[in-house]
Amino acid sequence: MDRFRDPGALAEILGDWTSGPGPLYGKLARALRRAVLDGSVDPGERLPSERALAAALVVSRATVVTAYDELRGLGIVDSRRGSGTRVVRQPGASRPGADGRVPGGRATSIFQRLIDAPAEVISLRHAMEGAVPELGEELAALLAEDLPGLMEDTGYHPSGLPALRAAVAARFTAAGLRTGPEQVLVTTGVSQALALAAQMYLRRRSVVVVESPGWPGCFDVFRAAGARLVAVPLDADGIRVDGLARACAKHRPDLLYVMPTVHNPTGTLMSRARRRRVAEIAAEHRVPVLEDGAYGAGGPDAPPPIAAYGPPEAEILSADSLAKSVWGGLRTGWVRAPAGTVERLARHKALADLGSPVLDQALAARLLPRLPEIAAARGAVLRERLDHLTALLGERLPEWRFDPPAGGSALWIELPGRDARAFAQVALRYGVEVVPGATMDPSGAHDGYLRLPYTFPADVLTEVTARLAAAWGELTGRPG
C-alpha cells in the first residue's frame, strides 16, 4: 500500500496543519493522528520517509522524526526495518474509504476549506464573492408579486420551473444558439449538471477526455463514477485539436469535458474556429460533449457555445449557472441539450431530488434578464482588482510570470524553477492558502504553477501579496 509514494498526496490530506499553538512537530503529529482516526489514512498504509515528508512540507527532517516518534508512542504508527513506518489500526477509527475522498482525486482539500470553520488563514482556494445587490431587489419583488401564485403550484418540477426554462432558452438564443424551453433542464448548480451527466454517460472504466490543467472538483465527479481521465493540453485558443483528435481516436472516450468560456484556471477564451473544430471532432468520433460555462461570461463579444457549431445530430450539453455572476449561494444552474437528452437527464434529476427549489428558480428567472448589467458592473470591479494585483505582483514578485486572462477571476501563475506544492506549504506558515498547479492537472503536472484569485478587495489583495512575497523570500532565500 504505497498511496503516499508521492508525499505531496499526504500533504494534501493534512491541509492547513500548521495552524494552532505549539511546536511544528506537535502540530504535524496531531494532524497525522486526526487523519488516521477520520479514515483519511488507512490502517497498514506506509507513510513517507522522514526525509521525503520533510521535503514535501518544507520543514526540517527533525520535525518529522519527532512527530513520528510521538505517533509511535501513541500506538498510531509502527516502524520496522525494511518496511518503513506504517499506520496501525485504531479502535473507533472510521472505516477505510468512509472519509468522502475520491480515490485518485485532487479536490478534497479545496472542498475542505468550505467545510471547515473560518480560520486566520486567507484562503485562495476559491474565487468567490458576495451576492450582487440586484439579488436583494429581485427577492423583495418576488415576495411581493410572485409568491402567492407560486404557492398555489404543487412545487414539483423535475425539469425546472417553466418560467426559468423559458428565460434560459431565450438567453441561449440571444447568444447565438437557438434553443427552446424543452431543451433546458434546471439543475442545482453546474456541479449537479456534471453529476447527472456522469450518471448518464459513465460507468466504471469509462474514459473522459478533459483539458490540462482544469478544475479538480469537476475531475473528481468523473473519478467518483469510476472513469479514467485522459488529459489534453491547451494553447492560446483553447484545447489543442491535434491532441483532442488523437485522444478520441486512441481512447474512444465516453465523454469530452471542456470549459470554453472562460477556462478555469488559465482564463483562456476558446476561439470561434477552435469551437467549430471541437464540435467537428466530437461529431466525427460520436463523443458527447459537456461544455461548462460557469466560470465566466467572457464579455459581450464572446463566441456562442460549442453547441452552436455542431451538426444537428451532435450530443452537446451546455451547462451554466448563476454562481459566479450573481451569488454562489443561489444554487441554480441549467443544462441546454437536445430535447431527448434533456428528457433522459430529467429522469436522473427526478431520482436525485424531484426538482430544484421553486423559490430559487423563480428568483433566477427574474435575475436572468438583468445579467448583462450585472456582468458589466461586476466586471468593472474585477478589472480594478486585477489591475491592483498585477501592479503589486510587478513590484513585489516580478519574477512570477502570467498571461492576462480573457475573463474569469484568477491568474494562472508560473513560479520560475520552483515546485508550487512546496511553496504552498511555506505560504501556509505565512497565513495564505494557495492551490498548487499539480492539484489542477489530472496527471499531476503543472507543478510549477499556482492559481491566484483576484476577487478580494484591494486591502486583502495587498496583504495577500505581502505574505506571498515573504513566503517566496523564505523559499528562495531572497528577501520578499
N, C-alpha and C positions, 0 to 999 in steps of 0.2 A: 504494500500500500504506500505509494510514493506520490501522493497528490501534491506534496509540498517539495517536490524536487526543485520547483521554482519557488524560492522563499517569498517572492512577491505575492504569491497566492495566499500565503498565511498573513502577510502584511495587510492585504485587502480585508481579510476576515477580522483582524484586530482593530481596524478602523482608527478612530481617534483615541488611541490607547495612552497617549502621553498626558491627557488632561487629568486633573486631580492632584492631591497632595502626595508628598513622599518622593523618594529617590526613583530614578528611572527603572532600576531593576525590579523594584516593588510594583510599580505600575505595570510593567511588562508581565510579571508573574500573575498579577490579578487579571489582566486581560486574557492571558492564556487559560487560566483556570475557568474564567467565565465562558470562554469559547468551548471548552471541553464539556462543561455542565449543561450548556444550552444546546448541545448536539452539533455545533458548527464544526468541531473537530472530533472525529470518531475514535472509539477505542481501537487500539492497535496501530493507528496511523503513526508514521515516523515523522518527527519534527525535523526541520532543517538543522544542519550542524550549527554550532555556536558561531563559527566564523561566517557562514553563509547568511544566517539570520541577522547578524550584526551588520553585515554589508547592506542588506536589504532595508534595514531600519535606520541605517546611518547612525549607529551607536557603537560604543566600544565593545570588543569581544567580552570584556569582563562583565559588562551589563547583562549580556545574555547568559554567560556562565553562572552568574549569581542568581538570575531568575530561574534557570533550570534547576539549580541546587535547591532553591526554595520549593519548587514544584515536586522535586523528588522527596523532600522532607514531608510534604503533604500527601504523598502517595498518588499524585496526579500523573506522574510520568515515571518511567523506569529506564535506566541506561545500562546497556550491556555491550561489552567489547565486540565489535564486528556487526552489530545490528543497530547501533545508534540509540537515539532517545525516542521512546515510543510512549503513546498515551495508554494509561491503564483504565480499564472500565470502572466507572464510578457509580455507587449506589445513588439512585434518584436522578441520574443524568437523563436528559432527553434521548430518546432512541435515535440511532443513526438515520440521517435523511429527514428528520422531522423539523428541521430548523427553517424550512421555507426557501433554502437556497436551490438554485438551478444548477445541476451538475454541469461543470464547464462554463457556467455563466460568469458575467463580469459586472452585473448591475446591482448586486445586493448591497454593496457599501453605499451606492448612490441612494437607493431606496431607504436605507437605514437612517440616513440623515433626516428624512421625512418622518420616520417613526420615533426617533429619539426626541427627548425634550430639548429645547434650545440650550445651547452652551455658549461659553465665551468665545469659542472659535467662530470666525467668519467663514461660513461655508460657501464655496464657489461650485459646489456640485450641481446646483440648479440655477438656471437663468430664469428667475421668476419675478413678477411684480405684483403689486396690489391691484385691486379692481379699478376699472375706469369709472369716472363719475356718471357716465351715461347709464351704467347698470342700475344705480340707485334711482335715477329718474324713471327709467322704464319699469322698474319694480313697483314704484309708487303708482304709476299709471295702470299697470296690470291689476293691482289690488283694487283700484278704484273702478276700472272699466271692464275688465275681463273675468274677474274671479267668479261672479255669480253664474255666468254661462258655463265656465269650466266645471263648477261644482255640480251642475246638472248632468254632466257626462259621466260615464262609467269609470273613466280614468285608465282604461286598459287599451294601449295602442302599441302592440309589439313592433310594428313597422315604423312607428313615430306619429306624433300629432300631425294631422293633415295640414294645419296652417304652417308648421315648420317645414314639412316636406316640400310644400309649395314654395316657401321662401328660399330653401336651399336650392331647389331646382332652378328658380329664377336667377340665383347667384351664379350657378354654373353656366347657365345660358348666356348671361351677361359677360362671362369670362371667355366665351368662345366655344363652349361645349354644350350643345343643345341637349336639354335634359327635361324630362317630365317627372312629376311627383312620384310616379310608380317606379322610378329608377333611383329613389333615395331611401335609405334606411337610416333612422336616427339611432345613435349609439351613446353610451355613457363615456364620452371622450374617445379619442383616437385609440387609446390603449385597448378599449373593448373592441373596436373595429379590427385591430390586429389579432386579438384573441379569437374573435369569431372567424376570421379568415383562416387562422391556424387550425381551428377545429374542422373547417370545411375542406381544406386542401391538404393538410399534412397528416402523416402517420409516422410511426417510428421508422427511421432510416430514410425519410423523405429528404429531399435536397432543396434548400432555399439559396438563391443567389442574392447577395447583398453587396452594398458598397463598402469600401475600406478606405478611411475609417467610417464610423457611423455611431448611432446611439445605442449603447449596450442594453438599455431597457427593452428596446424592440427586439434585439437579437435573442434575449433571454426568453421572450414569449415563444419564439420558434424552437429554441432548445428545449423548453419545457414540454413541447409537443413531440419531442423525440427526433427533431430534424437535425440534419448536418448542414452547416453553413459553408458556402463557397464564396470567398471574397473577391471582388473585382475592384481595382483601384480607380481613382478619379483623376481627371485633369481639369483644366480651367472651364470646360464646358459641361462637366458632369461625369457620370460613369463612362468609362472608356468602352467604346463599342467593339474594339478588337478583342478586349478581354471578355466582354459580355458574350460575343458570338462564340468564342472558344469554350466558355463555361457552359453555354447552352448545348453546344454540340457534344461536348465530352460528358457532362453530368446529367443531361436530360432533366433539368430541375422541375420541381412541382410548383414552384412559386418564384417570382422575382420581386424583390422589395427595394424601392428606391425613394429618395427624398429629393425631388426635383426643385421644389420651391419652398423654402430655401434649405440647403443641405445643412444638417447638424452632424459634426461640429464645424465644418470648414466655411460655411456661409456662401457656398457656391450656388449660383443660379443656373440651372441647366438650360442651354440654348434651345431655340426652336428646332434647329437642324438636328441636334442631339436627341430631342424628344421624338422626332419623327423616326430616327434610326432605331431607337429603343423600341418603339411600337412595332416597327417592321421586323426586327429580330425576334421579338416575343411572338408575333403572329406566325413567323416562319417556323419556329420551333414549338408552337402551340403551348406557350408558357403563360399562365395567368400572371398579371402584373398587379401589385399593390403599391400605389403611389401615395406617399404620406406628405400632405401639405400643411401639417400642423405647426411647423417651426416658424414660418413667416410668410407674409403675403408677397414679398418680392417687388412691391411697388405697382403703380398703375400700368406700367408698360411690361409687366411680366407676361410670358407666353401662356397660352391656355394649357390646361392639364394634358398629360401624355395621352389620355383617352381621346382627345380631340384629333390626334394624328393616327389613330388605329383604324383598321378596317372594321366594318360592321360586326363581323364575327369575333373580333378580339375580346377576350375577357379581361378587362382592365377595371380595377377597383380604385376609385379616387377618394381618399379619406381626408377629413379636415375637422377642425373643432374651433371653439371659442376660447380655449385655454390661454393661448398666447395673446390674442388680440383683445380679449375682454377681461377674463379672470380665470385662473386655474381652478377656483372653487366652483365655477359653473361647469359642472361635468357634463357638457353637452357637445357631442360630435356627430358625424354622419359619414356615410359611405355612398358614393354615387357609382352605379354599376348597371349592366343590362338588367332589364326587369326580371328575367328568370333567375339571375344570380341574386338579386335583392330578395326575391321570394325565398330562396334557399337559405340565405343568411338570416332572414327574419325568423325562420323556424329555429335556428340555433339561438337567436336572441330571445325568443319566447321561452325556450328551455332555461336560459340563464336568469332572466329576471322579469319576464312578461311585459317588458317595456320600460323605457326610461321615465323618470318622474315628470308628470304632466306640467306642473308649475314651472319647472326649469325649462322645459321645451317651449312653453308659451312665452316665457321671458326671452328665450333665444330668438323666437320668431319676431319679437318686437325689436330686438337689437340688430338683426341681420341687415335691414335697410340702412342702418346708421354706420355700418362697418367702414365705409370709405372715409368718413370724417373721423371716426375713432382711430383708424390706422394712421391717418395723416397727423393727428395730434400726438399719438404715441411715438410715431416715427421721428417727429421733431425732437422729442425728449431724448430718445435713444441716440440720435445723431450728436446731440450736445454731449451726452455721456461718453460716447465713443471718441469724440474729439478730445475730451478731457483725459480719458485713459491713454490714448495714443501719445498725447503730449507728455504725460507722466512717464510712460514707458521709454520714450525717447530720451528723457532726462535721466531717469534712474536706472534703466535696464536697456541701454542702447544696443547691446549685442543680441537681444531677443529678436527673432525675425517672424514676420507675419504679413499676409496679404490683406488689404482692406476687404471686408466681407461685402457681398452684394445685398445682404439682408440678415435677418436673424437677430441674435442678441449676444453673441460671444465671438471672441477672437480665437483662432487656431494658431498657437504659437510654437515655433520650433526653438528648442533650447540647444544652443550650439555645443556639441560634444558632451552632453550630459544626459543621464537617464532620468526621465521625469518622475519615475517611481521613487527614486532616491530623493529627488528634490521635494516630492510631496511629503516625505517623512520629515525632512528638515522644516518645511513650511508649517507643518502641524505644530512644531515646537515654538513657532512664532505666531501661532494663533490663526492660521489660514489653512483651509482645507481645499485642495485643488484636485481636479480629475486628470490623472496621467493619460497620455495618449494610448498606451497599451491597453487600458481599460476599454477603449472605444474601437478596438480593432479585433475582429473575430480570431485572428491568428496571433494576437499579442504583439504585433509590430507597432510601428509609430511610437516606440518607447522614448523618443526624443522630443515628443510634443506634449503640450497641455492645452486644456480648454479654459479660457478666461472670460467669464460673462461680464458684460458692462451694463447690466440692468440696475445697478445700485446707484444711489445718489452720489453726487460728486465728493462729499466728505468721506463716504465709505470707500470709494474708489481710491482716494488719496491715501487713506490709512492702509488699505489692502496693498497698494503698490509699495508703500514704505516697508511693510512687513515682508513682502516678497523680495524686495531688494536686500533686506537684511539677511533673509534666509539664503538667497543666492550668494551673497558675500561669504557666508559661513561655508557653503558647499564648495565654492570655487577658491576660497582662501583670499578673496579680494573684498575690500570694504564695499558695502552696498550703498 
